[in-house]
């Protein structure tokens, strides 16, 4: 059984943010924990839960959607208990942050790395400088827990309501199945976006652009993985 460690998405940011469980698959009624992590290539530091930086922190299982009972300073950020059987999504949405790139090179490298080359064309067409660019960004992340021998249910492939969200297609937890995901922007499929997958313990990434239905399909592989996507808008200033 291959379980998703995290689905991470944002407008734009220097690093990914994801939710990483201490265990991806647990025994019935086990205590579960997850860290907020910030970094790159599945390597990052644990970050405490901070209410003033959080727009929404929720969990969803067979019983429905509810707010996570967390307080500022919690580390790990999430601690709870699983039922006898089943799955649970845990999802975090941040408030807005501002980040200023201290050099044009860092900005250009970031944009190219995220497959957003059209942004550089926009700057050129507008005659705008790429020095000292400031971005306002949001982070969206979710992770999945499961009890051993649980079978997928329909609600696992339903959106949780993030403005930018990666949605798995049925059978995505099976190692023998090439997992497919759909990228939604404000609830609608986003075409042409770069989606990257990092396999824990392996070097390199697997990446594809979404089709007109906002979908990407990865190869079948064992183990926990993280997938990431970025969307960026430009402002008038």
Phi, psi and omega in degrees: 000125178254120182250145177289129171284312184203148167242117187239132179211151183201167172297302178191142179197158182287335181221157173284154169236134179216167175254124184239117179290152171288330173220137182274331180226132189229170175281162179305136177063023179283153172283135181240149180220152176213138175265146163279126179236144178231129181172210181217151174054040178068014176239127182190172181259150179286139186236135181287158173290131178232114185299321184290347177258001188247128175276319183203138176223108188229165172227151178220133173216199183300336181278351179117194183259139178206159177288144175283135180275084182235153177233154181306131180101347179302129178208105010295156184290333185231129174219132180200194181225137179276156174284190180291325178215161172117187182238165173209127169274142169234129188225140182232134176233126184273163168280178184287141173238153172248137179223128178252125177284129186274001175206153177297322181300316180297320179295312181296316179299319179296312182298315179295321181295331180266006178070031184246043186302333181299335180296321178294322176297321179296316179300318180294316181296328181274353183068030183263145177287145176258014174270138175063033180291134175248132177244146169254122187229160178230148178244140178228128181216149173210155180220162187236130172252153173215151171272141181311137175069016176281147179258145180301145175235164188300323186293344178297334183257020177257145180296152174262354174102010176292150180297324172235121190212138174262124185248125178284151174262154185312147178075015182290345181273356183268128182300329184281352182255133174288113187288138178243141179227151176244131179262124180247137171244115184051043174084000182240147181302138180251117183270146171079009180275145178277127177240127183246147176237133176247128176264127182297130179087000180238150179274157175082174180227158172246128185218145179214161173261145182291146177277189185294343176266007179076018187254149172226151180232128180257167178285157178283123178212153176280160168097163178292146179215163178237135174240146189220143175216152181227137171236143181228141173246159175248148180256183183267350182266000000 
